[in-house]
Structures are given as C-alpha cells and as structure tokens.
Amino acid sequence: MAKLTAETVKALADQLYDYKLADDAAESIAHMVGAMATYSRRLESLNLTGIQPPLGYATLQAEADRIRRSLSSGAK
C-alpha cells in the first residue's frame, strides 16, 4: 500500500477545502491515516458478525423503543 505523505495531505486540503495546513499538522494527519489504514486491514480477521453500527437502523429502533417505554412508564 502506498504511504500517504504530508505533501499529499497539504495538496488535498488546499485543493478540496482551500485550506492551508502547517507542515506538522499535515505530517500528523498523514501518520494517522496510515495507522488507520493499517488497523482497518485487521478488522476482517475479527468476528464482528451481528454487530450493528452505532447509528444503524436496528440500534436506532431499539433506542426509540426504550425511550418510548421510559416515557410511558413515567407518565403513570
């Protein structure tokens, strides 16, 4: 996998957002992105079957049901 460089980060920030990044900030961002890419490759080795994303439909539905129950029990 190609390494993301600070120069690339600075160019993206400038071209996409018209934002000028300092050299140290661009270096930090490049390092964080590289670390995230490395660790994301390890996710497929974990058994995450059945885990819902934090804002997935099933999670939101369960939270809505919990709030509805707490409101109806508190109104009595």
Protein Blocks (a to p, Z undefined) as FASTA:
>chain_A
ZZddfklmmmmmmmmnopacdfklmmmmmmmmmmmmmmmmmmmmpccehiacfkbmklmm
mmmmmmmmmmmmmmZZ
